[in-house]
Amino acid sequence: MEYERPPTADVRQRYGAVEEYEPGDGCLAQVIRIPLRIVVVLLVVPVRMAWDVLAVCGRALHRTLLRPAGRALARIGSAVLRQVLIPVGKALFVWPWVALWRYVVVPVVTYGLVAPVVWLYRHVLAPLGRGIAWAVANLLVAPLVWMVANLLVAPLVWLHRHVLTPLGRGVAAVLGWLGKALFVWPWVALWRYVVVPVVTYGLVVPVVWICRYGLVLPAVWLYRNVLTPLGHGIVRLLVHLVVAPAAWVYRCVLAPIGRETVAALRLAWQFAGYVSRAVGRGLKWLAWNLAGRPARWFYRGVCTPVGHFVRDAVWRPVARAAVEAGRTVHAAFASARLTLRRARRDAWRALGGGTVYPEPATPMTGAARRARNLGDTQQPQTVPGVAAETEISLRKQG
């Protein structure tokens, strides 16, 4: 008799199967597992397909419209800000104030206020203040200080040092002893020998004894012998009547249902992803065979040969003919301009005379621009107004 092998870990991870179930599931999880997964799959598949469609549309919209539009708006905004707003802002709010500060405020304050004040302080007020300070210090303050120091301060210092200081020390000692005898020692004796013994043995000791033997010990006995057993009983009653049933309901009913619901949602979401991916691939195949492949065939079989024929038979000959015509017209105009210039110069020389200047050199093409060969008599040696080309010796010519 063959037994079915349990799924391996990679298979369970791939298909979203629940890794392990607690041993307390019972038959409830087995009963609700398959119907719950069927219902969840039927509910989740449309949602997943709609989500995939929206995601694809959103990515396509972002890639084809939003990102280019954002880049274009950013470039336009940067260009507008750099080319328009910043110069306009500087012209309206920066340059007028800079010009006002640089060419109005600074010159007016510098030459109209600071320079006169500095000159007045440096050449008038400073010398006058120094003279007044010297006069006051040498003519008024010094004699007055000497008089006060010698006539008033010296006698007062001698009187304080030799008379008032010893007399004050003796009076302070007598007054301190009398003050302690009259106002300190009686109150200290009263507090130490009357108030403290009366309060200690008449009030504190009885109150402590009453609290200890009248309140604390009965309360302790009541807590140990009455309240503690009563609390233990109430706790056991709550545990057996409330906590144990609630834990059993959570472990045997709510936890399996929640775990199966989460597992069913995960499996349904993965299954819906497979369905959505398959539908998307089918639609992609259908669109490619109905539109993409005929369009590619039309582009490769019709548009490309026609384009090559038009390029080779029409566009290139027309372009070459246009280039040749442009060169011919340009050469004709250049020859006409040169002829007109020479005729005008000859006419001016015939009418007014004057010095004959060499003609301006024209750009040489072809053989005219080749370097002069040493010993070559057929090649023109020099042209008026044109620097000679680089000479090539016969040895280098081979």
BATIVEX-244996 format. One record per residue (C-alpha): x, y, z. Coordinates in nm, 3 decimals, padded with zeros to 5 digits. Layout:
! residues N
REC       X       Y       Z
REC       X       Y       Z
...
END
This chain:
! residues 398
REC       X       Y       Z
REC  00.000  00.000  00.000
REC  00.151  00.331 -00.111
REC  00.125  00.645  00.095
REC  00.126  00.998 -00.046
REC  00.441  01.185  00.034
REC  00.404  01.518  00.208
REC  00.505  01.822  00.000
REC  00.861  01.943  00.043
REC  00.958  02.283  00.179
REC  01.029  02.439 -00.163
REC  00.695  02.318 -00.301
REC  00.511  02.458  00.001
REC  00.697  02.789 -00.032
REC  00.631  02.805 -00.408
REC  00.259  02.738 -00.392
REC  00.201  02.925 -00.067
REC  00.102  02.628  00.145
REC  00.089  02.665  00.519
REC  00.416  02.546  00.670
REC  00.292  02.387  00.990
REC -00.039  02.367  01.172
REC -00.075  02.360  01.543
REC -00.191  02.026  01.683
REC -00.506  02.182  01.830
REC -00.673  02.254  01.495
REC -00.912  01.963  01.509
REC -01.175  01.897  01.246
REC -01.285  02.262  01.229
REC -00.984  02.362  01.018
REC -01.034  02.059  00.792
REC -01.402  02.147  00.744
REC -01.357  02.517  00.662
REC -01.032  02.493  00.466
REC -01.151  02.387  00.118
REC -01.481  02.588  00.105
REC -01.305  02.896  00.241
REC -01.033  02.873 -00.022
REC -01.287  02.826 -00.303
REC -01.487  03.132 -00.189
REC -01.174  03.341 -00.147
REC -01.044  03.240 -00.491
REC -01.376  03.338 -00.652
REC -01.364  03.675 -00.474
REC -00.995  03.751 -00.523
REC -00.949  03.655 -00.893
REC -01.147  03.955 -01.034
REC -00.976  04.187 -00.789
REC -00.629  04.060 -00.887
REC -00.705  04.083 -01.259
REC -00.838  04.437 -01.219
REC -00.529  04.523 -01.014
REC -00.295  04.383 -01.282
REC -00.479  04.572 -01.557
REC -00.456  04.896 -01.361
REC -00.087  04.833 -01.286
REC -00.007  04.771 -01.654
REC -00.204  05.078 -01.763
REC -00.036  05.286 -01.493
REC  00.313  05.175 -01.595
REC  00.239  05.236 -01.963
REC  00.091  05.580 -01.884
REC  00.390  05.666 -01.668
REC  00.638  05.547 -01.930
REC  00.474  05.702 -02.238
REC  00.305  06.017 -02.104
REC  00.382  06.121 -01.750
REC  00.760  06.081 -01.757
REC  00.811  06.263 -02.094
REC  00.559  06.528 -01.991
REC  00.736  06.575 -01.660
REC  01.076  06.602 -01.828
REC  00.938  06.848 -02.084
REC  00.775  07.059 -01.814
REC  01.094  07.050 -01.609
REC  01.302  07.163 -01.906
REC  01.051  07.433 -01.998
REC  01.031  07.549 -01.638
REC  01.410  07.552 -01.608
REC  01.447  07.742 -01.934
REC  01.177  07.992 -01.839
REC  01.326  08.036 -01.493
REC  01.678  08.075 -01.629
REC  01.599  08.290 -01.932
REC  01.301  08.498 -01.816
REC  01.220  08.494 -01.447
REC  01.574  08.533 -01.309
REC  01.671  08.824 -01.540
REC  01.333  08.993 -01.487
REC  01.360  08.943 -01.111
REC  01.712  09.086 -01.109
REC  01.607  09.379 -01.326
REC  01.306  09.456 -01.105
REC  01.425  09.377 -00.754
REC  01.808  09.362 -00.747
REC  01.968  09.600 -00.995
REC  01.768  09.915 -00.892
REC  01.859  09.869 -00.526
REC  02.221  09.787 -00.609
REC  02.247  10.097 -00.828
REC  02.073  10.310 -00.563
REC  02.310  10.182 -00.293
REC  02.624  10.203 -00.506
REC  02.571  10.534 -00.686
REC  02.342  10.730 -00.449
REC  02.353  10.615 -00.086
REC  02.724  10.532 -00.057
REC  02.853  10.855 -00.225
REC  02.605  11.075 -00.038
REC  02.682  10.920  00.300
REC  03.057  10.903  00.235
REC  03.117  11.253  00.101
REC  02.823  11.429  00.259
REC  02.831  11.297  00.616
REC  03.124  11.071  00.699
REC  03.404  11.283  00.548
REC  03.295  11.613  00.719
REC  03.241  11.439  01.051
REC  03.582  11.268  01.034
REC  03.753  11.596  00.941
REC  03.575  11.784  01.221
REC  03.668  11.514  01.476
REC  04.028  11.484  01.359
REC  04.115  11.854  01.323
REC  03.883  12.028  01.573
REC  03.725  11.809  01.840
REC  04.022  11.582  01.915
REC  04.277  11.867  01.972
REC  04.021  12.068  02.170
REC  03.938  11.767  02.390
REC  04.302  11.691  02.454
REC  04.368  12.054  02.554
REC  04.068  12.066  02.789
REC  04.168  11.733  02.948
REC  04.527  11.857  03.006
REC  04.405  12.185  03.156
REC  04.156  12.017  03.390
REC  04.406  11.751  03.500
REC  04.695  11.991  03.567
REC  04.519  12.308  03.684
REC  04.214  12.188  03.877
REC  04.217  11.820  03.965
REC  04.577  11.786  04.087
REC  04.567  12.075  04.345
REC  04.224  11.967  04.465
REC  04.337  11.609  04.513
REC  04.647  11.722  04.704
REC  04.442  11.942  04.937
REC  04.180  11.673  05.010
REC  04.447  11.407  05.069
REC  04.654  11.617  05.311
REC  04.387  11.815  05.496
REC  04.091  11.576  05.523
REC  04.177  11.217  05.442
REC  04.493  11.185  05.655
REC  04.327  11.298  05.986
REC  04.025  11.078  05.919
REC  04.246  10.775  05.852
REC  04.442  10.833  06.178
REC  04.120  10.873  06.380
REC  03.968  10.553  06.233
REC  04.283  10.347  06.281
REC  04.383  10.454  06.637
REC  04.050  10.549  06.803
REC  03.737  10.415  06.635
REC  03.862  10.066  06.552
REC  03.967  09.964  06.912
REC  03.657  10.127  07.062
REC  03.427  09.951  06.813
REC  03.580  09.611  06.881
REC  03.523  09.645  07.259
REC  03.166  09.769  07.220
REC  03.087  09.488  06.974
REC  03.215  09.223  07.214
REC  03.009  09.359  07.507
REC  02.695  09.396  07.297
REC  02.735  09.044  07.152
REC  02.764  08.885  07.498
REC  02.461  09.079  07.627
REC  02.254  08.988  07.319
REC  02.328  08.616  07.356
REC  02.249  08.629  07.728
REC  01.917  08.805  07.673
REC  01.784  08.664  07.344
REC  01.961  08.334  07.258
REC  02.044  08.126  07.560
REC  01.693  08.137  07.723
REC  01.525  08.013  07.402
REC  01.785  07.743  07.348
REC  01.737  07.615  07.702
REC  01.357  07.625  07.665
REC  01.370  07.426  07.335
REC  01.626  07.171  07.456
REC  01.494  07.101  07.809
REC  01.117  07.170  07.782
REC  00.969  07.150  07.427
REC  01.166  06.849  07.294
REC  01.100  06.617  07.596
REC  00.732  06.714  07.612
REC  00.669  06.654  07.239
REC  00.876  06.333  07.230
REC  00.729  06.154  07.534
REC  00.388  06.320  07.537
REC  00.292  06.300  07.167
REC  00.526  06.103  06.938
REC  00.569  05.790  07.151
REC  00.192  05.739  07.214
REC  00.107  05.800  06.848
REC  00.374  05.551  06.731
REC  00.251  05.288  06.980
REC -00.113  05.336  06.873
REC -00.023  05.312  06.501
REC  00.191  05.003  06.550
REC -00.034  04.799  06.780
REC -00.375  04.947  06.696
REC -00.363  04.984  06.314
REC -00.066  04.813  06.145
REC -00.083  04.472  06.316
REC -00.463  04.428  06.265
REC -00.427  04.538  05.902
REC -00.146  04.288  05.844
REC -00.345  04.007  06.006
REC -00.652  04.096  05.796
REC -00.442  04.100  05.474
REC -00.272  03.767  05.548
REC -00.567  03.569  05.684
REC -00.867  03.715  05.495
REC -00.781  03.920  05.184
REC -00.508  03.692  05.045
REC -00.716  03.368  05.048
REC -01.015  03.559  04.913
REC -00.806  03.704  04.626
REC -00.662  03.365  04.542
REC -01.009  03.219  04.522
REC -01.137  03.500  04.299
REC -00.836  03.463  04.068
REC -00.886  03.086  04.039
REC -01.255  03.137  03.970
REC -01.180  03.391  03.694
REC -00.915  03.164  03.544
REC -01.144  02.859  03.533
REC -01.460  03.045  03.425
REC -01.330  03.319  03.190
REC -00.966  03.282  03.090
REC -00.966  02.908  03.018
REC -01.280  02.917  02.794
REC -01.153  03.228  02.615
REC -00.813  03.066  02.555
REC -00.983  02.747  02.429
REC -01.205  02.950  02.191
REC -00.905  03.145  02.064
REC -00.684  02.836  02.023
REC -00.943  02.601  01.878
REC -01.173  02.837  01.683
REC -01.037  03.185  01.616
REC -00.674  03.095  01.551
REC -00.752  02.816  01.296
REC -01.011  03.034  01.122
REC -00.772  03.329  01.104
REC -00.480  03.114  00.993
REC -00.687  02.942  00.726
REC -00.825  03.277  00.610
REC -00.475  03.424  00.571
REC -00.349  03.112  00.394
REC -00.652  03.110  00.166
REC -00.602  03.477  00.080
REC -00.234  03.418  00.001
REC -00.309  03.116 -00.217
REC -00.597  03.293 -00.388
REC -00.378  03.595 -00.460
REC -00.106  03.374 -00.611
REC -00.359  03.173 -00.811
REC -00.519  03.495 -00.933
REC -00.172  03.615 -01.037
REC -00.121  03.299 -01.242
REC -00.464  03.341 -01.403
REC -00.403  03.710 -01.472
REC -00.060  03.634 -01.619
REC -00.207  03.363 -01.841
REC -00.487  03.593 -01.960
REC -00.233  03.869 -02.025
REC -00.012  03.635 -02.226
REC -00.313  03.519 -02.427
REC -00.417  03.877 -02.501
REC -00.058  03.963 -02.593
REC -00.040  03.665 -02.830
REC -00.375  03.756 -02.985
REC -00.275  04.123 -03.031
REC  00.060  04.021 -03.182
REC -00.099  03.779 -03.432
REC -00.384  04.014 -03.522
REC -00.197  04.346 -03.539
REC  00.174  04.320 -03.466
REC  00.275  04.049 -03.709
REC  00.078  04.196 -04.008
REC  00.222  04.541 -03.925
REC  00.577  04.398 -03.913
REC  00.522  04.212 -04.242
REC  00.383  04.527 -04.403
REC  00.679  04.732 -04.277
REC  00.942  04.478 -04.385
REC  00.776  04.363 -04.707
REC  00.628  04.689 -04.838
REC  00.750  05.003 -04.661
REC  01.120  04.909 -04.647
REC  01.159  04.822 -05.020
REC  00.954  05.124 -05.125
REC  01.162  05.347 -04.899
REC  01.487  05.204 -05.034
REC  01.366  05.250 -05.393
REC  01.261  05.610 -05.326
REC  01.593  05.679 -05.152
REC  01.808  05.527 -05.428
REC  01.604  05.622 -05.737
REC  01.460  05.960 -05.640
REC  01.609  06.124 -05.336
REC  01.981  06.070 -05.393
REC  01.978  06.178 -05.763
REC  01.770  06.483 -05.677
REC  02.007  06.567 -05.390
REC  02.315  06.528 -05.613
REC  02.154  06.738 -05.887
REC  02.063  07.007 -05.633
REC  02.419  07.010 -05.493
REC  02.570  07.034 -05.842
REC  02.327  07.312 -05.937
REC  02.412  07.499 -05.617
REC  02.783  07.471 -05.689
REC  02.733  07.589 -06.048
REC  02.526  07.888 -05.938
REC  02.778  07.974 -05.668
REC  03.067  07.958 -05.921
REC  02.872  08.172 -06.169
REC  02.802  08.436 -05.904
REC  03.166  08.432 -05.795
REC  03.285  08.479 -06.156
REC  03.035  08.760 -06.211
REC  03.150  08.937 -05.891
REC  03.517  08.907 -05.995
REC  03.444  09.036 -06.344
REC  03.245  09.330 -06.209
REC  03.522  09.415 -05.962
REC  03.789  09.413 -06.235
REC  03.574  09.624 -06.469
REC  03.509  09.879 -06.195
REC  03.881  09.899 -06.110
REC  03.980  09.939 -06.476
REC  03.719  10.209 -06.526
REC  03.839  10.398 -06.219
REC  04.202  10.374 -06.338
REC  04.106  10.494 -06.684
REC  03.914  10.792 -06.549
REC  04.128  10.908 -06.259
REC  04.454  10.723 -06.284
REC  04.648  10.613 -05.978
REC  04.872  10.343 -05.847
REC  04.816  09.993 -05.975
REC  04.760  09.751 -05.688
REC  04.786  09.375 -05.727
REC  04.464  09.189 -05.755
REC  04.344  09.011 -05.444
REC  04.425  08.645 -05.453
REC  04.140  08.408 -05.513
REC  04.124  08.066 -05.348
REC  04.311  07.820 -05.566
REC  04.169  07.477 -05.618
REC  04.307  07.159 -05.766
REC  04.655  07.178 -05.913
REC  04.698  07.549 -05.833
REC  04.722  07.477 -05.461
REC  04.981  07.207 -05.495
REC  05.323  07.273 -05.346
REC  05.595  07.401 -05.576
REC  05.847  07.140 -05.676
REC  06.212  07.238 -05.688
REC  06.326  07.225 -06.046
REC  05.973  07.215 -06.195
REC  05.961  07.481 -06.469
REC  05.604  07.415 -06.575
REC  05.456  07.500 -06.231
REC  05.407  07.874 -06.169
REC  05.654  07.995 -05.909
REC  05.471  08.279 -05.736
REC  05.139  08.459 -05.746
REC  05.118  08.828 -05.657
REC  04.968  08.873 -05.311
REC  04.980  08.501 -05.225
REC  05.234  08.329 -05.002
REC  05.423  08.045 -05.165
REC  05.322  07.691 -05.082
REC  05.558  07.449 -04.911
REC  05.834  07.340 -05.150
REC  05.898  06.969 -05.214
REC  06.241  06.863 -05.324
REC  06.309  06.617 -05.606
REC  06.464  06.371 -05.359
REC  06.140  06.361 -05.154
REC  05.933  06.323 -05.471
REC  06.124  06.003 -05.540
END
